[in-house]
Each structure stands twice: as structure tokens, then as C-alpha cells.
């Protein structure tokens, strides 16, 4: 994305479409007209996605006080946004799946009846854009023209959302040109809910971060629609991300025979030059970004980034599972990202980046907890207040973010935006567990791998998530993102596996966070995780054997690269110990987990649970 061009649009350009809508876009044009009649904006701007549009919008946001331009010598073409403190994260409790049948939403989603929700939203959207510009944002999730890509059109009154969508998607005229007479596209409607003129014509001043106390993020699976109101933050306003690429796309994938997943994608190459592509699902705080941008510590191995968050996987004509990263950028959590934890991510955000709710240094750069070992002597914090290391509050919000183009990543693979995608050789599930789950285990077969994904769990790391240390199931890392009943989602995975047959990827489970009796981590993690990746690759090449256990197939110590790390024989044993009593207790938790879904749980998963119990009991 060339976004350093100095040629801004003129004011007149923002008041008319970029081009006349031809008959093939009649559906888009009719929808835009309908929404404009409801929301009553002052102007309509059809987004082109070009450099001059970026310059105009960022310049406008700086002039309005909504963005701070960072020092161009330190962070070229980059900006800082500070949100309203009441609008700082996804609002899962206000996120709804509005399926016709409530059972289709399932017990893990908030459900609302579609017509009732649309009636309530219509009232909220009535006049919501008075005094504002309505932006029409055509976008492609996936490379333009890819057979694996999907198209959408977002309408929004947030220029911050527009510039973020320009980074995160293939947005603008090129995407609009893909919409022909019979092309399916997803309508995504968004408003911050802060009109500048009321129904009687009384005006009010704008604010740097407009939002509304009333918030809804609503998805309509049957009609493939997204309606989001009241929030300008992250996935609440960048509707191509979790709303489209996971919640709506998971429904599309179910209906069309593919998979829309909360997964990173990496290409792993051995010293011999043999490459494998891995897709990996990790809940938050479980090492996902570090895996996506891993720097191997073992000589000769290379890990390249294809995607850091979302993957779309579709069987190809040869019966192999291919994947694309449907996004164009990274929307990363800033705190904890530093030179010692993820130097690749730090290098990626050198410029052309929008930062949200991080701290501002006195010389016009950004900072957050974990970026460096020592904090600067003085900062302006995420609220805009003076901050020093003695301050009682953090300088950056815990959910502060950076939005940067993916092609700036030093480890980006050449194939990252290949229209045909990459063939997936292995799928990896992860979690944060201090006990029970081995460092790495391979599933016995596809159905066992689906069981691994369906029973993924992590121990909570912050009180805001629940009781610290409490086990929380997050199947396939999709708990907040699956657009339909999770048990039906497991059944769909089983069906895809049956279709793939012996060409299905192998499935593994990893756990970087197992602890010893003294409470300390047994495994060093970070770049040393490449030793686990090496073993996975060697298994894919059938170069090493494995030991079968109730947890799956685990490595023999002699086949695992341990040279150069301090790991004693007892540590190895603890990393892979499968205690029957602890695993029987885990089985009880799985039984409770499955019970939430009633009789929709696939029989293959229930059968595996029964066989697992029998195996464990026989070992007592």
C-alpha cells in the first residue's frame, strides 16, 4: 500500500462518488441509497483506497484533534489515536448472533430475534449520521480476484474506521470492481452513534472520539448482514475483521464446505530446504503472535509469516486443504510487544502505522509497557495526561493496539498474498495450561484432532477475564467468534475431515506454559518453541517415531532437539507426564463442557471421551 503520496483530494472530491455506479453494482447503489435515507448524512463519499484519500482523511483527523501525527523522522506516516475511555475494547456482552432459530446461535452466543433486533437498530440508526460524512467502503477479504476471497461493503461515519480498513483489507475501487451482477457481497453497516445535528436541526460540536453509551454488534447469519452501532473501536468498527472474517464467514464456510478460523499461518523451512505450512489456533495470552513471527533459535530453520490472526481454509480440486490470510494488515496488542519478546513485530511497525491508546513520548514517538525494559522518565499517557514511572496507572491501555500493513513484516512469506493460497500440512492447537497438557502431542487421527480443538482450554491470567487460574474452555480459540452453534461447528470440522480423507493435514496440540512442582515454567518458550516446530516437521516427514499416550502421540526424548537449553531429565518427564487421576478429573470437566450443547455434540467426540475414560481407568 503506497500511503506516502503527498497528493490530497480536494474538498469537492469528498462529496461525490469516485465513479458512476454501473448496473452491475445496482445492489450496492440501492443499499447505499437506503442507508443514506435512514441515517441522513450531510455527504456521501465512495472510498477509492488510494494514497491521496489516506492523506486527506488522516489530515482531517489530525486537524480535528482525533489523531496525533507522530514525528516523521522517528515513525514515518504514523499516527496516535486516543479513544473515549468508555470505548476501549470489543464488547462481547453486546455482540449478538441474530439467527432465526435461537438453537442455531447456541449456548456460547448472545441471541436476539432478527426482526426485533433490526427494528431496534433501525430506530438507533435513524438520523445517526446527521452532520457527518457517510463513507462507502468496498473491500475484499483476501487477495483481489482470489477464488478463496469474499467481498463486502461497509458503510460508516468514522474516518478512523476508514483508514484502519485501508490497512486491514484490500479496500476501495479495486474491490468495488469485483462486484458484478451476480456477485455475493456482505453488507456491513456501522455508526459511532454521535450525530452532530439532532432531528430539530440543533447542532453540537464534534469530539475527538465520538461514540455512544448504547452499543450493539449484531450479525444476521441468514442474510449475511452486520449492523454495528455505538462503538468506534477495533473489531466493533472494523467490520471486515472478527465480524465478517469469522462470525459471518464461519456461517458461509459451513454452508459452502470450508473453514473460517481464528488461526495464524506460517511457513516452516528446514535446513534441508523442505517447507511445510502450519495453521495454528491459540486463545489470547497463549503465544499466538510470537508463533506467527517466530525467530527460531536452532540453526538452519526458518519460520515465515503468512498471517497472524485469521485463516480461511478450503479443500482444493486435488483434495488438499488450502489457506489464505484474508487480512492485509496486523491489528496487534501493543503491551508486552517488545524487542525481547517479539522483535519482528517491533520492526514491522516502523511506520505507516495507526496506534490506538498507547503512550506518547516527549519527542513524538510511542511507548507502552513491555516495549523497552525501562520506561521513559516522562510520557503522555493514553488518556492524554502527564505520566511518569511513579504514576499509579499504566501509560498504555492494556488493550492498546497497533494497525500496520502486513507486507512491512520482515518475516513475511512470499506466498502470504498468493491468490491460490498455500497447502496446509499441519494444524496446531494451543492453550495456557500449567498441568496435564503436554508440551506437544500429535492426534491419533482427524476425529481425535477435532476433540483436541473442541476441548481447548486456558487458565485465566487476569481478574477481568474471571477468577485467576480458573480453567476456561475456548474451543478452537473461536468461543467469541463462531457465528453459529459451536457443537454444529465441531460436526462441520468432522465433515471436512471426511471429505479430505488421507489428504487431511495432521493435527497437533502444544502447551508452552506447563509448570513444575515449584510453580516455575518448565519450558523457556519464545524462540525455543522452534524446537517443537522442528519435531512437528520431522513427524510430517515421518522421520521420527512417537509414543502413544492418552494425550496423543508424544516425542521420544532422543528425537527432540534439546542442545543448548537447560532442561533436566525430570523437567522432560514433567513436560509430558499424563497422570491418570488428573486426566480423569479433566474428563469430568469435558463432560460438563459438552453438556452445555445437549444432544448436538457429535457422537464421535462423545465416543472419544468414553474411550479416553476407559483408557485412563485401566492405568490406575
C-alpha positions as CSV (number, residue, x, y, z in Angstrom):
1,X,0.0,0.0,0.0
2,X,1.6,3.2,-1.1
3,X,0.5,5.7,1.5
4,X,3.2,8.3,1.5
5,X,1.9,10.2,-1.5
6,X,1.6,14.0,-0.9
7,X,-1.4,14.5,-3.3
8,X,-4.6,15.0,-1.2
9,X,-8.1,15.0,-2.6
10,X,-9.9,18.3,-3.0
11,X,-13.0,19.1,-0.8
12,X,-15.2,18.7,-3.9
13,X,-14.0,15.1,-4.4
14,X,-15.4,14.1,-1.0
15,X,-18.9,15.0,-1.9
16,X,-19.4,12.8,-5.0
17,X,-18.8,9.1,-5.8
18,X,-15.4,8.1,-7.2
19,X,-17.2,6.9,-10.3
20,X,-20.7,6.3,-11.6
21,X,-22.2,3.1,-10.2
22,X,-22.7,0.8,-13.2
23,X,-25.7,-1.6,-13.4
24,X,-23.6,-4.5,-12.1
25,X,-23.4,-2.6,-8.8
26,X,-27.1,-1.8,-8.6
27,X,-27.5,-3.7,-5.4
28,X,-24.7,-1.8,-3.8
29,X,-26.1,1.5,-5.0
30,X,-29.6,0.7,-3.8
31,X,-28.4,-0.3,-0.4
32,X,-26.3,2.9,-0.1
33,X,-29.3,5.0,-1.0
34,X,-31.5,3.1,1.5
35,X,-29.0,3.6,4.3
36,X,-28.5,7.3,3.5
37,X,-32.2,7.8,3.7
38,X,-32.2,6.3,7.1
39,X,-29.0,7.8,8.6
40,X,-29.3,11.2,6.9
41,X,-25.7,12.2,6.4
42,X,-24.6,15.5,5.0
43,X,-22.3,13.9,2.4
44,X,-21.6,10.5,0.8
45,X,-18.0,9.6,0.0
46,X,-17.3,6.4,-2.0
47,X,-13.8,5.3,-0.9
48,X,-11.1,4.6,-3.5
49,X,-8.4,3.3,-1.2
50,X,-5.7,5.3,-2.8
51,X,-2.9,7.3,-1.3
52,X,-4.5,10.7,-1.7
53,X,-7.6,9.5,0.1
54,X,-5.4,8.4,3.0
55,X,-3.6,11.7,3.1
56,X,-6.9,13.6,3.1
57,X,-8.5,11.6,5.9
58,X,-5.5,11.4,8.2
59,X,-5.0,15.2,7.7
60,X,-8.7,15.8,8.5
61,X,-8.4,13.6,11.6
62,X,-5.3,15.5,12.8
63,X,-6.9,18.8,12.2
64,X,-10.0,17.7,14.2
65,X,-7.8,16.5,17.1
66,X,-8.7,12.8,16.6
67,X,-5.2,11.8,15.6
68,X,-1.8,13.0,16.7
69,X,0.8,12.9,13.9
70,X,4.0,11.2,15.2
71,X,7.4,12.6,14.5
72,X,8.0,11.6,10.8
73,X,11.7,11.2,11.5
74,X,11.0,8.6,14.2
75,X,7.8,7.0,12.9
76,X,7.0,8.0,9.3
77,X,3.4,8.5,8.2
78,X,2.2,7.2,11.6
79,X,-0.5,8.4,14.0
80,X,-1.8,8.0,17.5
81,X,-5.5,7.9,18.4
82,X,-6.9,8.1,21.9
83,X,-10.3,6.6,22.3
84,X,-13.0,7.6,24.8
85,X,-12.2,5.7,28.0
86,X,-15.6,4.1,27.8
87,X,-14.8,2.6,24.3
88,X,-11.6,0.7,24.6
89,X,-12.3,-3.0,23.6
90,X,-14.7,-5.4,21.9
91,X,-18.0,-5.5,23.8
92,X,-18.8,-9.2,23.8
93,X,-21.8,-8.8,26.1
94,X,-23.3,-6.5,23.4
95,X,-22.4,-8.8,20.5
96,X,-25.3,-10.8,19.1
97,X,-26.0,-13.6,16.6
98,X,-29.5,-13.0,15.3
99,X,-30.3,-16.3,13.7
100,X,-33.9,-17.2,13.0
101,X,-33.7,-20.2,15.3
102,X,-32.1,-19.5,18.7
103,X,-30.6,-23.0,18.8
104,X,-28.6,-22.1,15.7
105,X,-26.8,-19.5,17.8
106,X,-26.1,-22.0,20.5
107,X,-25.3,-21.5,24.2
108,X,-22.0,-19.6,23.7
109,X,-23.5,-16.7,21.7
110,X,-25.9,-14.0,22.7
111,X,-29.0,-14.4,20.6
112,X,-31.7,-11.9,19.5
113,X,-34.7,-12.5,17.3
114,X,-33.7,-10.9,13.9
115,X,-36.8,-8.8,13.2
116,X,-36.9,-7.4,16.7
117,X,-33.2,-6.6,16.6
118,X,-33.4,-4.9,13.2
119,X,-36.4,-2.8,14.5
120,X,-34.4,-1.6,17.5
121,X,-31.3,-0.9,15.4
122,X,-33.3,0.9,12.7
123,X,-34.6,3.3,15.4
124,X,-31.0,3.9,16.6
125,X,-29.6,4.4,13.0
126,X,-32.4,6.9,12.2
127,X,-30.6,10.2,11.7
128,X,-27.4,8.7,13.3
129,X,-25.2,10.4,10.7
130,X,-26.7,13.9,10.6
131,X,-23.9,16.4,10.2
132,X,-21.4,13.8,9.1
133,X,-19.9,12.2,6.0
134,X,-21.1,8.7,5.2
135,X,-18.2,6.6,3.8
136,X,-18.9,3.7,1.5
137,X,-16.0,1.2,1.9
138,X,-15.9,-1.6,-0.6
139,X,-13.4,-4.2,0.5
140,X,-12.1,-7.7,-0.3
141,X,-11.2,-10.2,2.4
142,X,-8.4,-12.0,0.7
143,X,-6.3,-11.1,-2.4
144,X,-8.3,-9.3,-5.1
145,X,-9.7,-11.9,-7.5
146,X,-8.7,-14.9,-5.4
147,X,-11.2,-17.8,-5.6
148,X,-10.9,-18.0,-1.8
149,X,-11.7,-14.3,-1.2
150,X,-15.0,-12.7,-0.2
151,X,-16.3,-9.2,-0.8
152,X,-18.0,-6.8,1.4
153,X,-19.2,-3.2,1.6
154,X,-19.0,-1.3,4.8
155,X,-20.9,2.0,5.4
156,X,-19.5,4.0,8.3
157,X,-19.4,7.6,9.6
158,X,-16.0,7.0,11.2
159,X,-12.9,8.2,9.2
160,X,-10.8,6.4,11.8
161,X,-12.5,3.2,10.7
162,X,-11.9,4.0,7.1
163,X,-8.2,4.4,7.4
164,X,-8.0,1.3,9.5
165,X,-9.9,-0.7,6.9
166,X,-7.5,0.6,4.3
167,X,-4.6,-1.0,6.2
168,X,-6.5,-4.2,7.3
169,X,-8.3,-5.1,4.0
170,X,-8.0,-4.7,0.2
171,X,-10.2,-1.6,0.2
172,X,-11.5,0.7,-2.4
173,X,-12.1,0.8,-6.2
174,X,-10.4,-2.4,-7.0
175,X,-12.7,-4.3,-4.6
176,X,-15.8,-2.5,-6.0
177,X,-14.8,-3.5,-9.5
178,X,-15.0,-7.2,-8.4
179,X,-18.8,-6.8,-7.7
180,X,-20.6,-7.9,-10.8
181,X,-24.3,-8.5,-11.5
182,X,-24.4,-11.9,-9.7
183,X,-21.6,-11.3,-7.1
184,X,-22.5,-12.0,-3.5
185,X,-21.2,-9.4,-1.0
186,X,-21.7,-8.8,2.7
187,X,-23.4,-5.5,3.7
188,X,-21.8,-4.1,6.9
189,X,-23.4,-1.1,8.4
190,X,-21.6,0.9,11.2
191,X,-22.2,4.2,13.0
192,X,-20.5,5.7,16.1
193,X,-23.9,6.9,17.1
194,X,-23.0,10.5,17.6
195,X,-24.9,12.7,15.1
196,X,-23.8,16.3,15.0
197,X,-27.3,17.6,14.3
198,X,-30.5,16.5,16.0
199,X,-33.9,15.9,14.5
200,X,-34.9,19.5,15.1
201,X,-31.8,20.9,13.4
202,X,-29.8,21.9,16.6
203,X,-26.1,21.3,16.0
204,X,-23.4,20.3,18.5
205,X,-19.6,20.2,18.4
206,X,-17.8,17.0,17.5
207,X,-15.5,15.3,19.9
208,X,-12.1,13.6,19.2
209,X,-13.5,10.1,19.7
210,X,-17.3,10.0,19.1
211,X,-19.2,7.0,20.4
212,X,-22.4,6.2,22.2
213,X,-23.2,4.5,25.5
214,X,-25.6,2.2,23.7
215,X,-23.7,-0.4,21.8
216,X,-24.8,-3.3,19.5
217,X,-22.6,-5.5,17.3
218,X,-25.2,-7.7,15.5
219,X,-24.8,-10.4,13.0
220,X,-27.6,-11.9,10.8
221,X,-26.4,-15.3,9.5
222,X,-29.3,-16.0,7.2
223,X,-29.0,-12.7,5.3
224,X,-25.2,-12.3,5.8
225,X,-25.5,-8.8,7.3
226,X,-23.6,-6.9,10.0
227,X,-25.0,-4.0,11.9
228,X,-22.7,-2.2,14.4
229,X,-23.7,0.8,16.4
230,X,-22.2,3.0,19.1
231,X,-18.5,2.0,19.2
232,X,-15.6,3.2,17.1
233,X,-13.1,0.8,18.5
234,X,-11.3,-2.2,16.9
235,X,-13.4,-5.1,15.8
236,X,-16.6,-3.2,16.7
237,X,-15.9,-0.8,13.9
238,X,-13.5,-2.6,11.5
239,X,-16.3,-4.9,10.4
240,X,-14.1,-6.9,8.0
241,X,-12.2,-8.4,10.9
242,X,-14.0,-10.6,13.5
243,X,-17.5,-9.7,12.4
244,X,-17.1,-10.7,8.7
245,X,-13.9,-12.8,8.6
246,X,-15.0,-15.1,11.5
247,X,-18.7,-14.7,12.6
248,X,-20.3,-14.3,9.2
249,X,-17.6,-16.2,7.3
250,X,-17.9,-19.2,9.6
251,X,-21.6,-19.5,8.5
252,X,-20.5,-19.1,4.9
253,X,-17.9,-21.8,5.4
254,X,-20.4,-24.2,7.0
255,X,-22.8,-23.7,4.0
256,X,-20.1,-23.9,1.3
257,X,-17.8,-26.7,2.8
258,X,-14.8,-24.8,4.0
259,X,-13.4,-23.4,7.3
260,X,-13.1,-19.8,8.6
261,X,-10.7,-19.9,11.6
262,X,-9.1,-17.8,14.3
263,X,-5.7,-19.1,13.2
264,X,-2.2,-17.8,12.4
265,X,-0.5,-19.2,9.3
266,X,3.3,-19.8,9.0
267,X,5.7,-21.4,6.5
268,X,8.4,-23.5,8.2
269,X,11.5,-24.5,6.2
270,X,14.1,-27.0,7.4
271,X,17.9,-26.7,6.9
272,X,17.4,-29.2,4.0
273,X,15.1,-26.7,2.3
274,X,11.9,-28.7,2.9
275,X,8.9,-26.4,3.7
276,X,5.6,-27.1,5.5
277,X,2.7,-24.7,6.1
278,X,1.1,-24.7,9.5
279,X,-2.2,-23.2,10.7
280,X,-2.4,-22.7,14.5
281,X,-5.2,-21.7,16.8
282,X,-4.4,-20.0,20.1
283,X,-6.6,-18.2,22.6
284,X,-5.4,-14.8,23.8
285,X,-2.3,-14.6,26.0
286,X,-1.1,-18.0,24.8
287,X,1.8,-17.0,22.5
288,X,0.0,-16.6,19.2
289,X,1.8,-13.6,17.8
290,X,5.1,-14.9,19.0
291,X,4.4,-18.1,16.9
292,X,3.3,-16.1,13.9
293,X,6.6,-14.1,14.0
294,X,8.9,-16.7,15.5
295,X,12.7,-16.4,15.2
296,X,14.0,-19.9,15.6
297,X,16.9,-20.5,17.9
298,X,18.0,-23.7,16.3
299,X,20.4,-23.3,13.3
300,X,19.2,-23.6,9.8
301,X,15.4,-23.4,10.5
302,X,13.3,-20.6,9.1
303,X,9.7,-19.5,10.1
304,X,7.9,-17.1,7.8
305,X,4.7,-15.3,8.4
306,X,1.6,-15.8,6.2
307,X,-1.0,-14.5,8.7
308,X,-1.1,-13.6,12.4
309,X,-4.8,-13.9,13.3
310,X,-7.3,-15.3,10.8
311,X,-7.2,-18.1,8.2
312,X,-9.7,-19.3,5.6
313,X,-9.1,-22.9,4.7
314,X,-10.8,-24.6,1.7
315,X,-10.4,-28.0,0.0
316,X,-8.9,-27.7,-3.5
317,X,-9.5,-29.7,-6.6
318,X,-6.9,-32.2,-5.6
319,X,-8.5,-32.8,-2.2
320,X,-5.9,-30.8,-0.2
321,X,-6.7,-28.1,2.3
322,X,-5.5,-24.7,1.1
323,X,-5.5,-21.5,3.2
324,X,-5.3,-17.7,2.7
325,X,-4.9,-15.0,5.2
326,X,-8.0,-12.9,4.4
327,X,-6.5,-9.7,6.0
328,X,-4.0,-7.2,4.7
329,X,-2.6,-5.9,7.9
330,X,-1.9,-6.7,11.6
331,X,-4.1,-5.4,14.4
332,X,-1.9,-6.3,17.3
333,X,-2.0,-5.8,21.1
334,X,0.8,-3.4,22.0
335,X,1.5,-4.1,25.7
336,X,4.0,-6.9,26.1
337,X,5.3,-6.5,22.5
338,X,9.0,-5.6,22.7
339,X,12.5,-6.3,21.4
340,X,12.9,-9.0,24.0
341,X,9.6,-10.8,23.3
342,X,8.7,-10.1,19.6
343,X,11.4,-8.1,17.8
344,X,9.8,-8.9,14.4
345,X,6.6,-7.1,15.4
346,X,8.5,-4.1,16.7
347,X,10.4,-3.9,13.4
348,X,7.1,-4.2,11.5
349,X,5.6,-1.0,13.0
350,X,8.4,1.3,11.9
351,X,6.0,3.5,10.0
352,X,2.7,3.7,8.1
353,X,1.0,2.6,11.4
354,X,-2.0,3.7,13.4
355,X,-1.5,3.3,17.2
356,X,-4.5,3.4,19.5
357,X,-4.4,4.1,23.2
358,X,-0.6,3.8,23.6
359,X,1.5,6.5,25.4
360,X,3.2,9.4,23.6
361,X,6.8,10.2,24.2
362,X,8.0,13.8,24.6
363,X,9.9,13.6,21.3
364,X,6.8,12.5,19.3
365,X,7.1,8.7,19.3
366,X,5.0,5.9,21.1
367,X,5.7,3.7,24.1
368,X,3.9,1.0,26.1
369,X,4.6,-1.4,28.8
370,X,7.0,-4.1,27.6
371,X,8.3,-2.1,24.6
372,X,11.5,-1.5,26.5
373,X,12.9,-2.7,29.8
374,X,12.9,0.8,31.3
375,X,10.1,3.3,31.0
376,X,10.9,6.9,29.8
377,X,11.1,9.5,32.5
378,X,8.0,11.2,31.2
379,X,5.2,10.4,28.9
380,X,1.7,11.5,27.9
381,X,-0.5,8.5,28.8
382,X,-3.3,7.0,26.7
383,X,-5.8,9.4,28.3
384,X,-3.7,12.4,27.4
385,X,-2.4,13.0,30.9
386,X,1.1,13.5,32.2
387,X,2.8,10.2,33.2
388,X,6.0,9.2,35.0
389,X,7.2,5.8,36.2
390,X,5.9,6.7,39.6
391,X,2.3,7.0,38.3
392,X,-0.2,4.6,39.7
393,X,-1.8,3.8,36.4
394,X,-0.3,2.2,33.2
395,X,0.9,4.5,30.5
396,X,-0.8,2.5,27.7
397,X,-4.2,0.9,28.0
398,X,-3.9,-2.9,28.4
399,X,-5.8,-3.4,25.2
400,X,-4.0,-0.7,23.2
401,X,-3.3,-1.6,19.6
402,X,-1.2,-1.1,16.5
403,X,-2.6,-1.4,13.0
404,X,0.2,-1.9,10.4
405,X,0.5,-3.3,6.8
406,X,1.4,-7.0,6.8
407,X,3.9,-6.5,3.9
408,X,6.1,-4.5,6.3
409,X,6.8,-7.6,8.3
410,X,10.4,-8.7,7.9
411,X,9.4,-12.4,8.1
412,X,6.5,-12.2,5.7
413,X,6.4,-15.1,3.3
414,X,6.4,-14.6,-0.5
415,X,3.2,-16.6,-0.6
416,X,1.3,-14.5,2.0
417,X,-1.0,-12.9,-0.5
418,X,-1.0,-15.7,-3.1
419,X,-4.5,-15.8,-4.7
420,X,-4.5,-19.6,-4.7
421,X,-3.3,-19.8,-1.0
422,X,-1.0,-22.4,0.5
423,X,-1.4,-26.1,1.1
424,X,-1.8,-26.7,4.9
425,X,0.3,-29.6,6.1
426,X,-0.5,-29.4,9.9
427,X,-2.9,-27.8,12.2
428,X,-1.8,-26.8,15.7
429,X,-4.0,-26.1,18.8
430,X,-2.5,-24.3,21.8
431,X,-3.5,-23.1,25.2
432,X,-2.2,-21.9,28.6
433,X,-2.1,-24.8,30.9
434,X,0.2,-25.3,34.0
435,X,-0.7,-29.0,34.2
436,X,-1.9,-32.0,32.2
437,X,-1.4,-30.9,28.6
438,X,2.0,-32.0,27.2
439,X,4.5,-29.6,25.6
440,X,3.4,-31.2,22.2
441,X,1.3,-34.1,21.2
442,X,0.0,-35.4,17.8
443,X,-3.6,-36.5,17.4
444,X,-4.2,-40.2,16.6
445,X,-6.5,-39.2,13.7
446,X,-8.6,-36.3,12.4
447,X,-11.5,-37.0,14.8
448,X,-9.1,-37.0,17.8
449,X,-7.7,-33.7,16.5
450,X,-11.2,-32.3,16.5
451,X,-11.6,-33.5,20.0
452,X,-8.4,-31.7,20.9
453,X,-9.7,-28.5,19.4
454,X,-13.2,-28.9,20.9
455,X,-11.7,-29.3,24.4
456,X,-9.0,-26.5,24.2
457,X,-8.8,-24.6,27.5
458,X,-6.7,-22.0,29.2
459,X,-6.1,-20.8,32.7
460,X,-7.2,-17.2,33.2
461,X,-4.4,-14.7,33.6
462,X,-6.3,-11.6,34.7
463,X,-9.2,-11.0,37.1
464,X,-11.1,-9.1,34.3
465,X,-11.4,-12.5,32.5
466,X,-12.7,-14.3,35.5
467,X,-11.1,-16.0,38.5
468,X,-7.3,-16.0,38.1
469,X,-6.2,-19.6,37.4
470,X,-9.7,-20.8,36.5
471,X,-10.0,-23.1,33.6
472,X,-11.9,-21.6,30.6
473,X,-12.8,-23.7,27.6
474,X,-12.2,-21.9,24.3
475,X,-12.9,-24.4,21.5
476,X,-10.6,-23.8,18.5
477,X,-10.0,-20.3,20.0
478,X,-13.4,-19.5,18.5
479,X,-15.5,-19.0,21.6
480,X,-16.3,-15.3,20.9
481,X,-16.2,-15.7,17.1
482,X,-18.2,-18.7,15.9
483,X,-21.3,-17.4,14.1
484,X,-23.4,-20.5,14.8
485,X,-23.9,-23.3,17.3
486,X,-20.4,-24.5,18.4
487,X,-21.5,-28.1,18.5
488,X,-22.6,-27.9,14.9
489,X,-19.2,-26.3,14.2
490,X,-17.5,-29.3,15.6
491,X,-19.7,-31.5,13.3
492,X,-18.7,-29.4,10.4
493,X,-15.0,-30.0,11.1
494,X,-15.6,-33.7,11.2
495,X,-17.4,-33.5,7.8
496,X,-14.5,-31.5,6.3
497,X,-12.1,-34.2,7.6
498,X,-14.2,-37.0,6.0
499,X,-14.1,-35.1,2.7
500,X,-10.3,-34.7,2.9
501,X,-9.6,-38.3,3.8
502,X,-6.0,-39.3,3.8
503,X,-5.0,-35.9,2.4
504,X,-6.1,-34.1,5.6
505,X,-3.5,-32.2,7.5
506,X,-2.0,-33.8,10.6
507,X,-3.2,-32.2,13.9
508,X,-1.1,-31.3,16.9
509,X,-1.6,-29.7,20.3
510,X,1.1,-27.6,22.1
511,X,1.4,-26.0,25.5
512,X,4.3,-23.7,26.2
513,X,3.1,-22.9,29.8
514,X,3.4,-26.2,31.8
515,X,4.9,-25.7,35.3
516,X,6.9,-27.8,37.6
517,X,6.2,-28.6,41.3
518,X,7.9,-25.3,42.4
519,X,5.5,-23.3,40.2
520,X,8.1,-22.2,37.6
521,X,7.7,-22.7,33.9
522,X,9.4,-25.8,32.6
523,X,9.8,-24.7,29.0
524,X,11.7,-21.4,28.0
525,X,9.2,-20.6,25.2
526,X,9.6,-17.8,22.6
527,X,12.2,-18.7,20.0
528,X,12.9,-22.0,21.7
529,X,9.4,-23.1,20.6
530,X,11.1,-23.7,17.2
531,X,12.3,-27.0,18.8
532,X,8.6,-28.1,19.0
533,X,8.1,-26.9,15.4
534,X,11.1,-28.9,14.3
535,X,9.6,-32.1,15.9
536,X,6.3,-31.4,14.2
537,X,8.0,-31.0,10.8
538,X,10.0,-34.2,11.3
539,X,6.8,-36.1,12.1
540,X,5.3,-34.7,8.9
541,X,8.3,-36.2,7.1
542,X,7.9,-39.5,9.0
543,X,11.5,-39.2,10.2
544,X,10.8,-39.7,13.9
545,X,8.6,-42.1,15.9
546,X,6.3,-41.2,18.7
547,X,5.0,-42.7,21.9
548,X,1.2,-43.2,22.1
549,X,-0.4,-41.9,25.3
550,X,-4.0,-40.9,26.3
551,X,-3.0,-37.3,25.4
552,X,-1.9,-38.3,21.9
553,X,1.5,-39.2,20.4
554,X,4.4,-37.5,22.2
555,X,8.1,-37.3,21.3
556,X,10.8,-39.6,22.5
557,X,13.5,-37.5,24.2
558,X,16.2,-38.8,21.9
559,X,14.4,-37.4,18.9
560,X,13.9,-33.9,20.3
561,X,16.4,-31.1,19.9
562,X,17.4,-30.0,23.4
563,X,21.0,-29.0,22.9
564,X,21.7,-25.5,24.3
565,X,18.8,-25.2,26.7
566,X,18.8,-26.0,30.4
567,X,16.3,-28.8,30.7
568,X,16.9,-31.7,33.1
569,X,15.6,-35.3,32.8
570,X,12.9,-34.6,35.5
571,X,11.8,-31.5,33.6
572,X,11.3,-33.5,30.4
573,X,9.3,-36.0,32.4
574,X,7.1,-33.3,33.8
575,X,6.6,-31.7,30.4
576,X,5.0,-34.9,29.1
577,X,3.5,-36.5,32.2
578,X,0.0,-37.9,31.7
579,X,-1.3,-38.5,35.2
580,X,-4.5,-40.8,35.0
581,X,-6.1,-39.2,38.1
582,X,-5.6,-35.6,36.8
583,X,-6.8,-36.6,33.4
584,X,-9.9,-38.3,34.8
585,X,-10.7,-35.0,36.5
586,X,-10.1,-33.3,33.2
587,X,-12.6,-35.7,31.6
588,X,-15.2,-34.6,34.2
589,X,-14.7,-31.0,33.1
590,X,-15.0,-32.0,29.5
591,X,-18.3,-33.8,30.3
592,X,-19.6,-30.6,31.8
593,X,-18.3,-28.6,28.8
594,X,-20.1,-30.9,26.3
595,X,-23.3,-30.9,28.4
596,X,-23.8,-27.2,27.6
597,X,-24.5,-28.2,24.0
598,X,-27.0,-31.0,24.7
599,X,-27.7,-33.6,22.0
600,X,-25.9,-31.6,19.3
601,X,-22.5,-32.8,20.3
602,X,-21.2,-35.1,17.6
603,X,-21.2,-38.8,18.6
604,X,-17.5,-39.1,17.6
605,X,-16.4,-36.7,20.3
606,X,-18.6,-38.4,22.9
607,X,-17.1,-41.8,21.9
608,X,-13.6,-40.5,22.2
609,X,-14.4,-39.2,25.7
610,X,-15.7,-42.6,26.7
611,X,-12.7,-44.4,25.3
612,X,-10.4,-41.9,27.0
613,X,-12.0,-42.6,30.4
614,X,-11.7,-46.3,29.9
615,X,-8.0,-46.0,29.0
616,X,-7.3,-43.8,32.0
617,X,-9.1,-46.0,34.4
618,X,-7.2,-49.0,33.1
619,X,-3.9,-47.2,34.1
620,X,-4.8,-46.7,37.7
